[in-house]
Amino acid sequence: MLSFRPLRPRSLSLLLSLSASAAAASAATPPPPAVSPSTPNIVWIIADDMSPDTAAYGLRDVKTPHLDRLAAEGRRYTRAYATAPVCSSSRSAFILGTSQITTGLHAHDVEKPQPLPAPYHHLPALLRDAGWFVTNAAAPGTMRSGRLITKAKTHYNFAHDPAQMFDGNDWRKRQPGQPFFAQFQITEPHRPFPIPETYDPAKLAGLTLPPNYPEHPLMRRDWYAYQRSVETVDQRVGVILAQLEAAGVLENTLVFFFADHGRPMPWGKQWLTVEGLHVPLLVRGPGVTPGSVEPRLVSLIDLAPTALATAARPAPSWMEGRALLGTTFPERAQIFAARDRCGDAYDRIRAVITPDHMLVQNFFPEVPRFNWSGYKEASYPGLPLLRVLHSAGKLNPLQDLWCQPTRAPFELYDLRRDSAGIHHVATAPAHAALVTTLRRNLEAWIRSTGDRGALPDPATEPSKAEIQKSKRADYQRTWQTRLKKSEPTDAERLAWWEKSYGLTP
């Protein structure tokens, strides 16, 4: 039998005092706004470095039943683009709903991130203030080097403490009936790709390489490994959907699947190309018509205001994105993207995308596409391959564009006839007026955003020489481990990749 000791007068007095203090604090701090029981939960499933390479987007040799289910039971956006072709810049933009060049978060892999300046607040804080339970988790079952990954990626270019930014990593720990905003981070298909032990001969032979990539056994196997990594993404999505179903919340949850930018191939990641910016975006949940397709322009900065609209909260005036769900679709004549320093690779590129065209401005056209990136030179087999084939005269003119010593100041792509955006037509006389118009629109956007990428790096960052020295040392350590040489030649690196992919003994 339980027994209770009566409170002594001093204890009772203390208890009453504490209760009064708590009541006063509660009165001084109003509770979060009430949330309607019918308000849908929100889940973001974010893949690393992935183009729209699923069966629902037309890639039949890739088996993606869970992503195809999202498309069949929800909406497939065919013209969704990141604002940057690299992780941290893009993630900093979509978690704020504002372009990275507006906020000064444009450089990828900031060495010494600083706190967000006023008036900016990230989406998790805005939703927590509205009474939501906010989490961030690695996709269940994520393994790296034989170890289970539990730390979820954020990779923002502003200082943040995940322990303060989120309520945890498990949305199921919320209060009963409390709506939740859960992010699931999928590490695939970021490099390094798991190299297959065996290759399906039919899939390997049936794989279609884009025409701007050389037909070569190594390129074909690298692309094959990427596609198998996309299938791993799909498996992880299946586990997440099963978790939501098992808890009985899937039907009252808006599930968004997207990637932070395009695929990690030479013409993709880090470049303002269709391959670097075009991403999958699938949305399933209350109010979304099953099997619907949205062909109009969408930017990933639209996701934050969409979440706030779902929570019946107004988007701050500084947010540049627009809510996608609701009675009115935010039709646009154009959207924009930017690329700035990526690690040790310095550059400044801007792009405007319309329904029919894409104009790219290279502010440093004297810098080649082989602009040194220690990360890419250590992890992309296509780079030494392209240089070796270029030296041997084995690339066709389209493929050889990558190897030229300079770039055009302006590139124009006719996306109606060239949806992959690989045939540059800016110099054609018939497009002169269009180039002038799009240049003017791009300049207006740069002015309106106060383009922070035009400014020098902040004083808090190391110098260019220091950053490049550090990244070069990382590159040298990688190849010292692989080949016992810190500065191998392209031919030596190519041979190492060919052996790794099982092409040589």
C-alpha positions as CSV (number, residue, x, y, z in Angstrom):
1,M,0.0,0.0,0.0
2,L,1.3,3.5,-0.8
3,S,1.5,6.0,2.0
4,F,1.9,9.7,1.8
5,R,3.7,12.0,4.2
6,P,1.9,15.2,4.9
7,L,3.6,18.4,3.8
8,R,5.2,20.5,6.5
9,P,4.1,24.2,6.6
10,R,7.4,25.4,5.2
11,S,7.2,22.8,2.3
12,L,3.6,23.8,1.6
13,S,4.6,27.5,1.6
14,L,7.4,26.8,-0.9
15,L,5.1,24.7,-3.1
16,L,2.5,27.5,-3.2
17,S,5.3,30.1,-4.0
18,L,6.6,27.9,-6.9
19,S,3.1,27.4,-8.2
20,A,2.5,31.2,-8.1
21,S,5.8,31.8,-10.0
22,A,4.9,29.3,-12.6
23,A,1.5,30.8,-13.1
24,A,3.0,34.2,-13.4
25,A,5.5,33.0,-16.0
26,S,2.7,31.2,-17.9
27,A,0.7,34.5,-18.0
28,A,3.8,36.4,-19.2
29,T,4.5,33.9,-22.0
30,P,1.4,33.1,-24.0
31,P,1.1,29.5,-25.1
32,P,1.7,28.6,-28.7
33,P,-1.2,29.1,-31.1
34,A,-3.8,26.4,-31.1
35,V,-3.5,24.0,-34.0
36,S,-6.5,22.5,-35.6
37,P,-6.8,18.7,-35.2
38,S,-7.3,18.5,-39.0
39,T,-4.0,20.2,-39.8
40,P,-1.8,17.8,-41.7
41,N,1.6,16.8,-40.5
42,I,4.6,17.6,-42.8
43,V,7.4,15.2,-43.7
44,W,10.4,16.2,-45.9
45,I,12.4,13.3,-47.3
46,I,15.6,14.8,-48.8
47,A,18.0,12.9,-51.0
48,D,21.6,14.0,-51.5
49,D,22.7,14.8,-55.1
50,M,19.9,13.4,-57.2
51,S,18.3,14.3,-60.5
52,P,14.8,13.2,-61.5
53,D,16.1,9.7,-62.2
54,T,13.2,7.4,-61.3
55,A,10.8,5.3,-63.2
56,A,8.0,7.8,-62.7
57,Y,10.2,10.4,-64.4
58,G,10.8,8.1,-67.3
59,L,14.0,6.2,-66.3
60,R,12.7,2.6,-66.8
61,D,15.9,0.7,-66.0
62,V,15.8,2.1,-62.4
63,K,13.5,0.2,-60.0
64,T,11.9,2.8,-57.7
65,P,8.5,1.4,-56.6
66,H,8.2,3.5,-53.4
67,L,9.0,6.8,-55.2
68,D,6.6,5.7,-58.0
69,R,4.0,5.1,-55.4
70,L,4.4,8.7,-54.2
71,A,4.0,9.9,-57.7
72,A,0.9,7.7,-58.3
73,E,-0.7,8.7,-55.0
74,G,0.3,12.3,-55.2
75,R,1.7,15.0,-57.5
76,R,4.8,14.9,-59.6
77,Y,6.5,18.2,-60.3
78,T,8.4,18.1,-63.6
79,R,10.1,21.6,-63.4
80,A,11.4,21.8,-59.9
81,Y,14.9,23.4,-59.5
82,A,17.3,24.0,-56.7
83,T,18.6,27.6,-56.2
84,A,22.2,26.2,-56.0
85,P,23.8,23.1,-57.5
86,V,25.6,22.2,-54.3
87,C,24.5,20.9,-50.9
88,S,25.1,23.6,-48.2
89,S,24.1,26.6,-50.4
90,S,20.9,24.9,-51.5
91,R,20.0,23.7,-48.0
92,S,20.6,27.1,-46.6
93,A,18.2,28.5,-49.1
94,F,15.3,26.1,-48.8
95,I,15.3,26.0,-45.0
96,L,14.9,29.8,-45.0
97,G,12.7,30.0,-48.1
98,T,15.1,32.7,-49.5
99,S,17.9,32.6,-52.0
100,Q,21.4,32.1,-50.6
101,I,22.7,35.2,-52.4
102,T,20.2,37.4,-50.5
103,T,21.2,36.1,-47.1
104,G,25.0,35.8,-47.7
105,L,24.9,32.0,-47.4
106,H,26.0,31.4,-50.9
107,A,29.5,29.9,-50.5
108,H,29.5,26.1,-50.2
109,D,31.2,24.7,-47.1
110,V,31.7,27.9,-45.1
111,E,34.7,27.4,-42.9
112,K,33.4,29.4,-40.0
113,P,29.6,29.7,-40.1
114,Q,28.1,32.7,-38.3
115,P,24.7,33.1,-36.7
116,L,21.8,34.0,-38.9
117,P,21.5,37.8,-39.2
118,A,18.3,39.6,-38.6
119,P,15.5,39.3,-39.7
120,Y,16.0,35.7,-40.8
121,H,14.7,32.7,-39.0
122,H,14.8,29.1,-40.2
123,L,11.7,27.1,-40.8
124,P,12.1,24.7,-37.8
125,A,12.0,27.7,-35.4
126,L,9.0,29.2,-37.1
127,L,7.1,26.0,-36.8
128,R,8.1,25.3,-33.2
129,D,6.9,28.8,-32.3
130,A,3.6,27.8,-33.9
131,G,3.3,24.7,-31.6
132,W,4.7,22.0,-33.9
133,F,7.0,19.2,-32.9
134,V,10.1,19.5,-35.1
135,T,12.6,16.7,-35.8
136,N,15.5,15.8,-38.1
137,A,16.6,12.2,-38.6
138,A,18.9,10.1,-40.7
139,A,16.8,7.7,-42.9
140,P,16.2,4.6,-40.8
141,G,18.8,1.9,-41.6
142,T,21.4,4.2,-43.1
143,M,24.8,2.5,-43.0
144,R,28.2,3.8,-43.8
145,S,31.4,1.6,-43.7
146,G,29.4,-1.0,-41.8
147,R,28.1,1.5,-39.1
148,L,24.6,2.6,-38.5
149,I,24.2,6.4,-39.1
150,T,22.2,8.2,-36.5
151,K,23.3,11.8,-37.0
152,A,21.1,13.6,-39.5
153,K,22.6,16.0,-42.0
154,T,21.9,19.6,-41.8
155,H,24.8,21.3,-43.6
156,Y,23.7,24.8,-43.4
157,N,26.1,27.8,-44.0
158,F,24.9,29.5,-40.7
159,A,25.9,28.6,-37.2
160,H,23.4,26.3,-35.6
161,D,23.1,23.7,-32.9
162,P,20.9,20.8,-34.0
163,A,20.1,20.0,-30.4
164,Q,18.5,23.5,-30.1
165,M,17.1,23.6,-33.6
166,F,15.1,20.4,-33.4
167,D,13.0,18.6,-30.7
168,G,14.9,15.4,-31.4
169,N,15.1,12.8,-34.2
170,D,11.9,10.9,-33.7
171,W,8.6,12.5,-34.5
172,R,6.8,9.8,-32.6
173,K,7.8,11.4,-29.3
174,R,5.5,14.4,-29.8
175,Q,2.6,15.1,-27.4
176,P,-0.6,13.4,-28.3
177,G,-2.3,15.2,-31.2
178,Q,0.6,17.6,-31.7
179,P,1.3,18.2,-35.4
180,F,4.9,17.4,-36.5
181,F,7.4,18.5,-39.1
182,A,9.8,15.7,-39.6
183,Q,12.8,15.8,-41.9
184,F,14.5,12.5,-43.0
185,Q,17.9,12.9,-44.6
186,I,19.0,10.2,-47.1
187,T,22.8,10.2,-47.8
188,E,22.5,8.6,-51.2
189,P,23.3,9.1,-54.0
190,H,26.1,11.3,-52.8
191,R,29.5,10.0,-53.6
192,P,31.2,7.7,-52.9
193,F,28.8,5.4,-54.6
194,P,29.0,1.8,-53.4
195,I,30.8,0.0,-56.2
196,P,28.8,-3.1,-57.3
197,E,30.4,-6.5,-56.8
198,T,28.6,-7.7,-59.9
199,Y,26.9,-5.9,-62.8
200,D,23.6,-7.0,-64.4
201,P,24.7,-7.4,-68.0
202,A,21.3,-6.3,-69.4
203,K,21.1,-3.2,-67.2
204,L,24.7,-2.3,-68.0
205,A,24.2,-2.7,-71.7
206,G,20.8,-0.9,-71.7
207,L,22.0,2.1,-69.8
208,T,21.8,5.3,-71.9
209,L,24.5,7.8,-71.3
210,P,23.7,11.4,-72.1
211,P,25.3,12.5,-75.4
212,N,27.6,15.0,-73.6
213,Y,29.3,12.1,-71.8
214,P,31.8,9.8,-73.6
215,E,30.9,6.2,-74.3
216,H,33.5,4.5,-72.2
217,P,33.4,1.4,-69.9
218,L,34.4,3.4,-66.8
219,M,31.7,6.1,-67.4
220,R,29.1,3.4,-68.0
221,R,30.0,1.6,-64.7
222,D,30.1,4.8,-62.8
223,W,26.6,5.7,-64.1
224,Y,25.4,2.2,-63.3
225,A,26.6,2.6,-59.7
226,Y,24.8,5.9,-59.4
227,Q,21.5,4.3,-60.6
228,R,21.9,1.5,-58.1
229,S,22.4,4.2,-55.4
230,V,19.1,5.8,-56.5
231,E,17.5,2.4,-55.9
232,T,18.8,2.6,-52.4
233,V,17.2,6.0,-52.0
234,D,13.9,4.3,-53.0
235,Q,14.3,1.5,-50.4
236,R,14.9,4.1,-47.7
237,V,11.7,6.0,-48.7
238,G,9.8,2.7,-48.4
239,V,11.0,2.3,-44.8
240,I,9.9,5.9,-44.0
241,L,6.5,5.4,-45.5
242,A,6.1,2.1,-43.7
243,Q,6.9,3.9,-40.4
244,L,4.2,6.5,-41.0
245,E,1.7,3.9,-42.0
246,A,2.4,1.8,-38.9
247,A,1.7,4.8,-36.7
248,G,-1.5,5.5,-38.6
249,V,-0.5,9.0,-39.6
250,L,0.3,8.7,-43.3
251,E,-3.1,9.7,-44.5
252,N,-3.0,13.0,-42.5
253,T,0.6,13.8,-43.5
254,L,1.9,15.8,-46.4
255,V,5.0,13.9,-47.6
256,F,7.5,15.8,-49.8
257,F,10.3,13.9,-51.5
258,F,13.0,16.0,-53.2
259,A,16.8,16.3,-53.6
260,D,19.0,19.1,-52.6
261,H,20.4,19.5,-56.1
262,G,21.2,17.4,-59.2
263,R,23.4,14.3,-59.7
264,P,27.1,14.2,-58.8
265,M,28.5,13.9,-62.3
266,P,30.9,16.2,-64.2
267,W,28.2,18.3,-65.9
268,G,25.9,18.2,-62.8
269,K,26.8,19.1,-59.3
270,Q,28.4,22.5,-58.7
271,W,27.3,23.8,-62.2
272,L,24.3,25.9,-63.3
273,T,23.1,23.3,-65.7
274,V,19.9,21.4,-66.0
275,E,21.7,18.4,-64.7
276,G,23.0,20.4,-61.7
277,L,19.7,22.1,-60.8
278,H,16.8,20.0,-61.9
279,V,15.5,17.8,-59.1
280,P,12.7,15.4,-58.4
281,L,9.8,16.7,-56.3
282,L,6.9,14.5,-55.3
283,V,4.1,15.4,-52.9
284,R,1.5,13.1,-51.4
285,G,-1.1,13.9,-48.8
286,P,-4.4,15.7,-47.9
287,G,-5.6,17.9,-50.7
288,V,-3.1,16.6,-53.3
289,T,-4.8,15.0,-56.3
290,P,-3.5,11.5,-56.9
291,G,-1.6,11.0,-60.1
292,S,-1.4,14.7,-60.9
293,V,1.5,16.3,-62.8
294,E,2.6,19.9,-62.4
295,P,4.6,21.2,-65.3
296,R,5.0,24.8,-64.2
297,L,8.2,26.3,-62.7
298,V,9.0,25.5,-59.0
299,S,11.9,26.5,-56.8
300,L,13.0,24.7,-53.7
301,I,12.7,27.9,-51.8
302,D,8.9,27.4,-52.2
303,L,8.9,24.6,-49.7
304,A,9.3,26.7,-46.6
305,P,6.4,29.0,-47.3
306,T,4.4,25.9,-48.3
307,A,5.0,24.4,-44.9
308,L,4.0,27.7,-43.2
309,A,0.8,27.9,-45.2
310,T,0.0,24.3,-44.2
311,A,0.4,25.4,-40.5
312,A,-1.9,28.4,-41.2
313,R,1.0,30.7,-40.5
314,P,2.0,33.7,-42.6
315,A,5.3,33.7,-44.4
316,P,7.6,36.4,-43.3
317,S,7.9,39.3,-45.7
318,W,11.6,38.5,-46.4
319,M,10.8,35.0,-47.7
320,E,11.2,34.9,-51.5
321,G,9.5,31.5,-52.0
322,R,5.8,31.1,-52.6
323,A,3.4,28.5,-51.2
324,L,2.8,25.7,-53.7
325,L,-0.4,24.1,-52.3
326,G,-3.7,25.8,-52.1
327,T,-6.2,27.3,-54.4
328,T,-3.8,29.5,-56.3
329,F,-0.6,28.1,-57.9
330,P,2.3,30.7,-57.9
331,E,2.8,30.9,-61.6
332,R,6.1,32.5,-62.6
333,A,7.6,33.7,-65.7
334,Q,11.1,32.9,-64.4
335,I,13.1,31.5,-61.5
336,F,16.8,32.0,-60.6
337,A,19.8,30.1,-59.4
338,A,23.4,30.9,-58.4
339,R,26.7,29.2,-57.9
340,D,29.6,30.7,-55.9
341,R,32.7,29.3,-54.1
342,C,32.4,25.5,-53.7
343,G,35.0,24.5,-51.2
344,D,38.3,25.4,-52.9
345,A,36.8,26.1,-56.3
346,Y,36.2,29.8,-56.7
347,D,33.6,31.0,-59.2
348,R,30.5,33.2,-59.7
349,I,27.7,32.1,-62.0
350,R,24.1,33.2,-62.2
351,A,21.1,31.8,-64.2
352,V,17.6,32.6,-65.0
353,I,15.2,29.8,-66.0
354,T,11.9,30.4,-67.9
355,P,9.5,27.8,-69.1
356,D,11.3,27.6,-72.4
357,H,14.8,28.8,-71.9
358,M,17.8,29.0,-69.5
359,L,20.4,31.8,-69.6
360,V,23.6,31.4,-67.7
361,Q,26.1,34.2,-67.0
362,N,29.7,33.2,-66.2
363,F,31.3,36.1,-64.4
364,F,34.7,34.5,-64.8
365,P,34.7,33.1,-68.3
366,E,38.4,32.8,-68.2
367,V,38.1,30.0,-65.6
368,P,37.7,26.6,-67.2
369,R,35.2,24.0,-66.2
370,F,38.2,22.0,-64.9
371,N,38.3,24.7,-62.1
372,W,40.2,22.7,-59.5
373,S,38.0,21.1,-56.8
374,G,39.8,18.8,-54.4
375,Y,36.6,17.0,-53.5
376,K,35.7,16.3,-57.1
377,E,39.2,15.4,-58.2
378,A,39.2,12.8,-55.4
379,S,35.8,11.3,-56.0
380,Y,34.8,11.8,-59.7
381,P,36.3,9.2,-62.0
382,G,34.9,11.1,-65.0
383,L,37.3,14.0,-64.5
384,P,40.6,12.2,-65.2
385,L,38.8,10.2,-67.8
386,L,37.7,13.4,-69.7
387,R,41.2,14.9,-69.6
388,V,42.8,11.6,-70.8
389,L,40.3,11.3,-73.7
390,H,40.7,15.0,-74.5
391,S,44.4,14.6,-74.8
392,A,44.0,11.6,-77.0
393,G,41.5,13.4,-79.3
394,K,38.8,10.9,-78.4
395,L,36.0,13.2,-77.5
396,N,33.4,14.5,-79.9
397,P,32.8,18.3,-80.1
398,L,29.9,18.3,-77.6
399,Q,31.8,16.2,-75.1
400,D,35.0,18.2,-75.6
401,L,33.2,21.5,-74.5
402,W,34.0,20.4,-71.0
403,C,37.7,20.5,-71.6
404,Q,38.0,24.0,-73.2
405,P,40.2,26.5,-71.5
406,T,37.5,29.2,-71.3
407,R,33.7,29.5,-71.1
408,A,31.3,31.8,-72.9
409,P,30.3,34.9,-70.9
410,F,26.7,34.0,-71.6
411,E,25.1,30.6,-72.4
412,L,21.6,30.2,-73.7
413,Y,19.7,26.9,-73.8
414,D,16.4,26.3,-75.7
415,L,14.7,23.9,-73.3
416,R,11.8,23.3,-75.7
417,R,14.1,21.5,-78.1
418,D,16.9,20.6,-75.7
419,S,15.4,19.7,-72.4
420,A,18.7,18.5,-71.0
421,G,20.2,21.9,-71.7
422,I,23.4,20.8,-73.3
423,H,23.4,22.7,-76.7
424,H,24.5,26.3,-76.2
425,V,22.7,28.7,-78.7
426,A,23.4,32.2,-77.3
427,T,25.4,33.2,-80.4
428,A,22.6,32.4,-82.8
429,P,21.4,35.7,-84.4
430,A,17.8,34.6,-84.0
431,H,18.2,34.6,-80.2
432,A,19.8,38.0,-79.9
433,A,16.7,39.8,-78.6
434,L,15.9,37.0,-76.2
435,V,19.4,37.0,-74.8
436,T,19.1,40.8,-74.2
437,T,15.8,40.4,-72.4
438,L,17.0,37.6,-70.2
439,R,20.2,39.4,-69.4
440,R,18.1,42.4,-68.3
441,N,15.9,40.1,-66.1
442,L,19.0,38.5,-64.5
443,E,20.6,41.9,-63.8
444,A,17.3,43.1,-62.2
445,W,17.3,40.0,-59.9
446,I,20.9,40.6,-58.9
447,R,20.1,44.1,-58.0
448,S,16.9,43.2,-56.1
449,T,18.6,40.6,-54.0
450,G,21.7,42.7,-53.2
451,D,23.7,39.7,-54.5
452,R,26.1,39.0,-51.6
453,G,28.1,36.8,-53.9
454,A,29.5,39.9,-55.6
455,L,31.2,40.8,-52.3
456,P,34.5,39.5,-50.9
457,D,34.4,36.6,-48.4
458,P,33.6,37.9,-44.9
459,A,36.6,38.6,-42.6
460,T,35.6,35.6,-40.5
461,E,36.5,33.2,-43.3
462,P,40.1,32.0,-44.0
463,S,41.9,33.5,-47.0
464,K,41.6,31.9,-50.4
465,A,45.1,30.7,-50.2
466,E,44.5,29.1,-46.8
467,I,41.3,27.3,-48.0
468,Q,42.9,26.0,-51.1
469,K,46.0,24.8,-49.2
470,S,43.8,22.9,-46.7
471,K,41.6,21.3,-49.4
472,R,44.7,20.3,-51.5
473,A,46.1,18.6,-48.4
474,D,42.8,16.6,-48.1
475,Y,43.1,15.6,-51.7
476,Q,46.8,14.6,-51.3
477,R,46.0,12.4,-48.3
478,T,43.3,10.6,-50.2
479,W,45.6,9.7,-53.1
480,Q,48.5,8.9,-50.8
481,T,46.2,6.3,-49.2
482,R,45.1,5.0,-52.5
483,L,48.2,5.0,-54.6
484,K,51.0,5.9,-52.2
485,K,51.4,9.1,-54.3
486,S,50.0,12.4,-53.1
487,E,50.0,14.0,-56.6
488,P,49.3,11.2,-59.1
489,T,48.8,11.9,-62.8
490,D,45.5,11.7,-64.6
491,A,46.5,8.4,-66.1
492,E,47.4,7.0,-62.7
493,R,44.1,8.1,-61.2
494,L,42.2,6.8,-64.2
495,A,43.9,3.4,-63.8
496,W,43.0,3.3,-60.1
497,W,39.3,4.0,-60.9
498,E,39.3,1.3,-63.6
499,K,40.7,-1.2,-61.2
500,S,38.2,-0.2,-58.5
501,Y,35.3,-0.7,-60.9
502,G,36.6,-4.1,-61.9
503,L,37.7,-3.2,-65.4
504,T,41.3,-4.3,-64.8
505,P,42.8,-6.9,-62.5
